[in-house]
């Protein structure tokens, strides 16, 4: 099974693809969709097209995406929500199941504490996927979302088996 992880952003959207076989996870690809400047609708179109192209190429069965965090700037949260929507809509034609995770949940799954910083998450992504170098920060965050989904799914399966 392939999982596409997305770290949405209106200027840079990270993506990461992992392959899951049983309890084994393998790195497939990662990178960033850079929208540059310009009007928000143009940037959303680039996110949509970029995620659609990645999804068509790698054929994931599931997509994991980070939820919007409402900070102090409501305008930023709205733009982030629109970037998320563009990414989610891009995979509708392929009937990919979508899972959403909060930033704290992702950090908890990878580092063991929800207050971990980005460099700690990046380091764990590198270790868990046996990468030679550090992935780009936004790509690392997207891989972290995919890994969080993998770990959550493994935990849910183990719980279901224990209760059966």
N, C-alpha and C positions, 0 to 999 in steps of 0.2 A: 504494500500500500504506500502511496505517496501522499505526503502532507505538504501543503503550501502555507508557509507562515508569512504574514503581512504585518509590517510596522508602518501604519499609515502616516502620511504627512502631506501637506499641501504643496510643499516645495521638493521634498525628498521622501519617497516611499520605499522602504526597504522590503526585500523579498528574500525568502529562503526556502529551499526545497530539500526535504529529507525523505529517505526511503526506509520503510519499516518492514522488517521480516521477523515475525514473532516478537521476541524481546530485544532484537538487535536493530539499531538505528544507524544509518549511513548517510553521510553528506552527499548531496547531488549537485546543488548549485546555489548561489546567492548573489545578490547585487542590489543596485539601487535604480529606481526610476526617478530621474531628475527632471523636474518640470520647468526649472528656471523661473524667470520673472513672468510678467504678463498678467492678463486678466484671469481671475479664478476659474471661470468656465473653461478656458483653454488649458489650464493646468489639470483640471478634473478630467478633461478628455484624454490628456496624456497618461494619467494614472489608469483610466479605464482601458485604453488601448494597450498599455504596457502589461497590465495584469492579464488581460485577455490573451495576449501573445504568449506570455509565460505559461499560462494555464493550458493553452492549446499545445504548446511544445512539450510540457512535462506531464500532462494528463493526471493531475492529482485527483484523488478520490475525496479528500477532505481539505478544507482551508481553515486555518486558525488565524484570528485577527485580534489585535489589541483593542480593547474598549477605549472610549473617549474618557480622558481624565479632565474634570472640570476644575481648572485652576482659577487664578484671579482674573484672567482675560477671557470673557465670554466670546468675543469675536474669534479668538484663536480656537476655542473649543468648537464653535460652529463650523469653521473651516476644516478642522480635523474630522468632524462628523461627516462633512460632505466628501472628504477624501476617502473615508472608510466606505461610504455608500458607493462611490465610484468603483472601488476595488471589489466590493461584494457583488455589485451588479455585473461586473465584467465576467463572472464565472457562472451566471445564471443559465446560459445556453448549454453548459456542460453538466448541469445537475450535480454540482459539487456541494457536499454538506458543509455548512459553515458553523464554526465554534468560536465563541468570544471569550476573552480572558482579560481580567483587570491587570494592570501593571504590577501591583503588589503580588498577585497570584503567580505571575510569570517569574518574578524575582524569587519568590518563596520556593517555587519548583526547581529552579536552577541553582540558587546560591544557598537557600536554607533560611533566608530572612527577607521579608518584604521591603526592607529599607535599603537593600543593596544598591550600590551605584553602578553606572553603566560599564565601567571598566571591570568590575567584578563579574558582571553578567557576561561580558565579552570573553573574559578569561575562562569561565566555565563552558561557554559554547565551544571555544577552542579545544578544551580538554575532552569534553563529551563526544565531540565529532572527530577528534584526532586530527585537527587541522595543523598544517605546518606554520602558518602565520595567523595574525589577527585579521579577521574579516573587517570590512568597513563597519563603522558603528551602527548605521541604520540596518545594514544587512545582518549584522550580529543580533540586533534586537529582533529582527524577523525570524531568524533561526531559533532564537530563544522562545518565541511564541510557538513555533512548530514543536520544539522540544517539550515545552510545557504541555501542549496537547497530547503528545506521545506519553509523557509521564502520567498525566491525568487519566488517559484511556487505560494505561496499564494498571493503575490503582483501581479504577472502576471494575475492570475485568477480574482482578484478584478478589475484590470485595464480593462481587457477584458469585464467583466460584466458592468462596468461603461460606456464603449464606445458603448455597444450594445443597 
